[in-house]
Amino acid sequence: MSAAPLACGVWPGRKGLVAVLVDNYDDGFAHPPMLVSTRCRESRWALLEHIDNTEGLDWQLVIPDWLARIDTMAELAVARGIVVWLVPPPVTDALRLLGRMGTLPAHRCAAALARLLAVPLLRPYLRCVRPADRRQLSLFS
């Protein structure tokens, strides 16, 4: 499966989750970061809805595997029909070491995750979760 031109990386910050949209066809241009409250589940749904309304439906979510296991963001994205890419711990650890992600602000880490989809060499290491096919099958052929 190929990556969409627009990817949204998510990384935890001090005041909640930070989401950054990156245009992987426009030299990795990063949009301004968006803050998502960790106290309110509805804030995740509102973020996904906001991106759908402003950018259309041709975007994909990139989130660390460990964060997807403890937070509902990835689950809600799949429910909305968004493709989710899970970044496994070895890739996240390599980014932390090489990219100094432990010392960078959360919005830069989120943007780095979103840019992973633009690197064909790394894409096989990411796990893609696609929404179920919702097309109706005809009973009469």
Steps between C-alpha positions, in 0.01 A plus 500: 500500500636840411507794733266794457651839420389632838596329826424592860755405763398479866733524799433561871586845631488669839143625464356212297548333165653707223395436141685641199389470137785463251468529124736227379476623138591860587853438636357389834331830580362482855176676592469671840467251788162417649459416868267222607388478861586173672215550747219496247435211260282724284800723423653219291181462296486879456859507371432224247183677389687830467765343276233330287315830460804714420721258304257247355507126548832425328726501804650238729586486869847403626526411868746305715382146567536544876282813492233328291477231767428744783305772318184489288623727217590216259183307578284805431687575176437149367134533600485822293650321198852639533806284426727476806872423491644362823868568567654204685726554804830425317430777246386741772812419703723561196331836443546592865870417481582642157253786493534604864125460540539488876618862500281643224162667548202271447393670176835419338474137607148480356622651172790252486255212536280636221804531271579130541243423230709693248795262551435187291786315673330532841140437395531117511584527871177684576177311555203621299149467645230555241134558573259225402351519153157657538375456146169326470492183294208457266273212586380486142760463229 
